[in-house]
Amino acid sequence: MKKIELIKAVPILPFAYVDSLKTREKSQQYAHCRKWSHTVLRFLGLSLDIQGVEQLKEAETYYFVCNHQGTLDPALIVDACPYPIRFVSKLENASIPLLGRWAKNIGCIHFDRESRQGNIHMLRETMRALKKQENILIFPEGTRSKSDTMNPFMEKALQPAYQTKATIVPISLSNSYVLDVAKDSSKQCKIVFGKPIPYERYKDVDKDAFCDSLQKWIASQIEKSK
C-alpha cells in the first residue's frame, strides 16, 4: 500500500493496537476487528458498496472464495460480513505490525506456501475449521493482482470444500487495489457475495472446471462494476 495512504490512518493506529492486545472470545474479537476495519477504511477515504450479504445465514458454515486485488482486501471483507471469518494467508503476513495481530485474534490460518509441509498444514487446519462449523475465506490467486485482471485460480484451493462437503460462496472485489497503485479515480470499492453453492451442486463437477466457473463469475462482476 502507498505510504501516503498509510499516513492518513496513523492517528487511530495506536488505539487499534491497544485494543488488539485485549483477551476476548472469538466472536467478540471479530466484532472489534470489524469495528476497526470500518474505521480505518473510512479514515483512508474508502467507501464500500456491499451486495448479496443478505443471502448469508448465521447458522450456516461457508467456504468463501474471493479474488485478491489489494493489501486491504481482508479489512474490506471483514467490514462487509457480519459473521466471523477465518482467512487463509501466507506466513509472511503474520508478522505485519497490527494487521498480523488482528489476524491472530480472529484465527487466521497462516502457512508457508513454498513448502509441502506448509501446504499440508493449511489443508488440515482449513478442513478442521470447516468441520467445526467455522467460516473460512481463501484467495485462490495466491497473491494480489493490483488490477481488474485476475491471476489464475489454483484448483487445489477448493480441496478443503470438496473434502468437507462445504457450502461455497464466491466473492467479487472491485477497485480494492486503489490504494496500492497510482490510480486517480474513485475510492469506492464494491464487494458482491454470490449465491451460496451447496455441496450437492458441485460434488460431481471436476475441480478444475468448477474453479474456472467461479473465476468467470467473479470476473463478470468486476466487469459490471467498471
C-alpha positions as CSV (number, residue, x, y, z in Angstrom):
1,M,0.0,0.0,0.0
2,K,1.2,3.5,-0.8
3,K,2.9,5.2,2.2
4,I,0.9,8.4,1.8
5,E,-2.2,6.4,2.4
6,L,-0.9,4.8,5.5
7,I,0.0,8.2,7.0
8,K,-3.7,9.1,6.9
9,A,-4.5,6.3,9.3
10,V,-1.7,6.9,11.7
11,P,-3.8,8.8,14.3
12,I,-6.0,5.8,15.1
13,L,-3.5,3.0,14.8
14,P,-2.2,3.2,18.4
15,F,-5.8,2.8,19.7
16,A,-6.4,-0.2,17.3
17,Y,-3.1,-1.8,18.6
18,V,-4.0,-1.4,22.3
19,D,-7.4,-2.9,21.6
20,S,-5.8,-5.8,19.8
21,L,-4.0,-6.8,23.0
22,K,-7.1,-7.5,25.0
23,T,-8.3,-11.0,25.6
24,R,-11.8,-11.8,24.4
25,E,-13.9,-14.6,23.0
26,K,-13.6,-15.3,19.3
27,S,-16.9,-13.7,18.3
28,Q,-16.0,-10.6,20.3
29,Q,-12.6,-10.4,18.7
30,Y,-14.2,-10.5,15.2
31,A,-16.7,-7.8,16.2
32,H,-13.8,-5.5,17.4
33,C,-11.8,-6.3,14.3
34,R,-14.8,-5.4,12.2
35,K,-15.1,-2.1,14.0
36,W,-11.5,-1.2,13.4
37,S,-11.6,-2.3,9.8
38,H,-14.6,0.0,9.2
39,T,-12.9,2.9,11.0
40,V,-9.5,2.6,9.2
41,L,-11.2,2.2,5.8
42,R,-13.2,5.4,6.3
43,F,-10.0,7.3,7.5
44,L,-8.4,6.3,4.2
45,G,-11.4,7.7,2.3
46,L,-12.7,4.4,1.1
47,S,-16.4,3.7,0.7
48,L,-17.9,0.2,0.3
49,D,-20.8,-0.9,-1.8
50,I,-21.9,-4.2,-0.4
51,Q,-24.3,-6.5,-2.3
52,G,-25.6,-10.1,-1.6
53,V,-24.6,-10.3,2.0
54,E,-28.3,-10.8,3.0
55,Q,-28.1,-14.3,1.4
56,L,-25.9,-15.5,4.2
57,K,-27.2,-17.1,7.3
58,E,-25.6,-17.0,10.7
59,A,-26.3,-20.7,11.4
60,E,-24.6,-21.9,8.2
61,T,-21.0,-22.6,7.5
62,Y,-19.3,-21.2,4.4
63,Y,-16.2,-21.6,2.4
64,F,-15.6,-18.2,0.8
65,V,-13.7,-18.0,-2.5
66,C,-12.5,-14.5,-3.4
67,N,-10.3,-12.6,-5.9
68,H,-7.4,-10.7,-4.4
69,Q,-6.8,-7.2,-5.7
70,G,-5.2,-5.1,-2.8
71,T,-3.5,-5.0,0.5
72,L,-6.6,-4.2,2.5
73,D,-8.9,-6.9,0.9
74,P,-9.3,-8.7,4.3
75,A,-10.4,-5.5,6.0
76,L,-13.0,-4.9,3.3
77,I,-14.4,-8.3,3.7
78,V,-14.5,-8.2,7.5
79,D,-16.2,-4.8,7.3
80,A,-18.8,-6.2,4.9
81,C,-19.5,-9.6,6.6
82,P,-21.3,-9.7,9.9
83,Y,-20.4,-13.3,10.6
84,P,-16.9,-14.3,11.8
85,I,-14.5,-15.4,9.1
86,R,-11.1,-17.0,9.4
87,F,-8.7,-16.2,6.5
88,V,-6.1,-18.5,4.8
89,S,-3.0,-16.4,4.4
90,K,0.7,-16.7,3.6
91,L,3.0,-16.9,6.6
92,E,4.7,-13.6,6.0
93,N,1.5,-11.7,6.7
94,A,1.6,-12.9,10.3
95,S,4.5,-10.6,11.0
96,I,2.9,-7.4,9.7
97,P,2.5,-4.9,12.6
98,L,-1.1,-4.6,13.8
99,L,-2.6,-6.5,10.8
100,G,-0.8,-9.6,11.9
101,R,-2.0,-9.1,15.5
102,W,-5.7,-8.8,14.5
103,A,-5.3,-11.7,12.1
104,K,-4.2,-13.9,15.0
105,N,-7.1,-12.6,17.1
106,I,-9.7,-13.8,14.6
107,G,-7.9,-17.1,14.0
108,C,-6.3,-16.7,10.5
109,I,-4.6,-19.8,9.2
110,H,-1.0,-18.8,8.2
111,F,1.1,-21.2,6.2
112,D,4.4,-21.5,4.3
113,R,3.1,-21.8,0.7
114,E,6.6,-22.6,-0.6
115,S,6.9,-25.9,1.3
116,R,5.0,-29.1,1.0
117,Q,4.6,-29.3,4.8
118,G,3.2,-25.8,4.9
119,N,0.5,-26.6,2.3
120,I,-0.4,-29.9,4.1
121,H,-0.8,-27.9,7.3
122,M,-3.0,-25.4,5.6
123,L,-5.3,-28.1,4.2
124,R,-5.6,-29.9,7.5
125,E,-6.3,-26.7,9.5
126,T,-8.8,-25.5,7.0
127,M,-10.7,-28.7,6.9
128,R,-10.6,-28.9,10.7
129,A,-12.1,-25.4,10.9
130,L,-14.9,-26.2,8.4
131,K,-15.8,-29.4,10.4
132,K,-16.0,-27.2,13.5
133,Q,-18.5,-25.1,11.6
134,E,-16.2,-22.1,11.2
135,N,-16.3,-19.9,8.1
136,I,-13.2,-19.9,6.0
137,L,-12.0,-17.5,3.2
138,I,-9.3,-18.2,0.7
139,F,-7.8,-16.2,-2.1
140,P,-7.2,-18.8,-4.9
141,E,-4.9,-16.5,-6.8
142,G,-2.4,-16.7,-4.1
143,T,-1.3,-13.1,-4.5
144,R,-2.6,-9.6,-5.2
145,S,-3.4,-8.8,-8.8
146,K,-3.4,-5.0,-8.2
147,S,-5.8,-4.7,-11.2
148,D,-9.1,-5.8,-12.6
149,T,-7.4,-8.7,-14.3
150,M,-7.2,-11.8,-12.1
151,N,-4.3,-14.2,-11.8
152,P,-5.2,-17.8,-12.5
153,F,-7.1,-19.6,-9.7
154,M,-5.4,-22.6,-8.2
155,E,-7.8,-25.6,-8.2
156,K,-6.2,-27.0,-5.1
157,A,-7.8,-24.1,-3.2
158,L,-11.1,-25.9,-3.5
159,Q,-9.9,-29.2,-2.0
160,P,-11.0,-28.4,1.6
161,A,-14.5,-27.7,0.4
162,Y,-14.7,-30.9,-1.6
163,Q,-13.3,-32.9,1.4
164,T,-15.7,-31.4,4.0
165,K,-18.7,-31.0,1.7
166,A,-18.8,-27.3,2.5
167,T,-21.1,-24.7,1.0
168,I,-19.1,-22.4,-1.2
169,V,-19.8,-18.7,-1.6
170,P,-17.9,-16.8,-4.3
171,I,-17.0,-13.2,-3.5
172,S,-16.1,-10.5,-6.0
173,L,-14.0,-7.5,-5.1
174,S,-13.8,-4.5,-7.4
175,N,-11.5,-1.4,-7.2
176,S,-10.0,-2.6,-3.9
177,Y,-6.5,-2.1,-5.3
178,V,-7.0,1.7,-5.5
179,L,-4.7,2.3,-2.5
180,D,-1.9,0.1,-3.9
181,V,-1.4,1.8,-7.3
182,A,-1.1,5.3,-8.7
183,K,-4.7,5.5,-9.7
184,D,-6.5,8.8,-9.9
185,S,-10.1,7.6,-9.5
186,S,-13.0,6.9,-7.2
187,K,-12.2,5.3,-3.8
188,Q,-15.4,3.4,-3.9
189,C,-14.9,-0.4,-3.6
190,K,-17.5,-2.9,-4.4
191,I,-18.0,-6.3,-2.8
192,V,-20.5,-8.8,-4.1
193,F,-21.4,-12.0,-2.2
194,G,-22.6,-14.7,-4.7
195,K,-25.3,-17.1,-4.1
196,P,-24.2,-20.0,-1.7
197,I,-23.5,-23.2,-3.6
198,P,-24.2,-26.4,-1.6
199,Y,-22.0,-29.4,-2.0
200,E,-24.8,-31.3,-3.8
201,R,-24.5,-28.8,-6.7
202,Y,-20.8,-29.2,-7.3
203,K,-19.8,-32.6,-5.9
204,D,-19.7,-34.3,-9.3
205,V,-18.1,-31.4,-11.1
206,D,-14.4,-31.6,-11.9
207,K,-12.4,-29.2,-9.6
208,D,-10.6,-27.5,-12.5
209,A,-13.9,-26.9,-14.3
210,F,-15.6,-25.7,-11.1
211,C,-12.7,-23.4,-10.2
212,D,-12.8,-21.9,-13.7
213,S,-16.6,-21.3,-13.4
214,L,-16.1,-19.5,-10.1
215,Q,-13.4,-17.3,-11.6
216,K,-15.6,-16.4,-14.6
217,W,-18.4,-15.4,-12.3
218,I,-16.1,-13.1,-10.3
219,A,-14.7,-11.7,-13.5
220,S,-18.2,-10.9,-14.7
221,Q,-19.0,-9.0,-11.5
222,I,-15.8,-6.9,-11.8
223,E,-16.7,-6.1,-15.4
224,K,-20.2,-4.9,-14.3
225,S,-18.5,-2.6,-11.9
226,K,-16.5,-0.7,-14.5
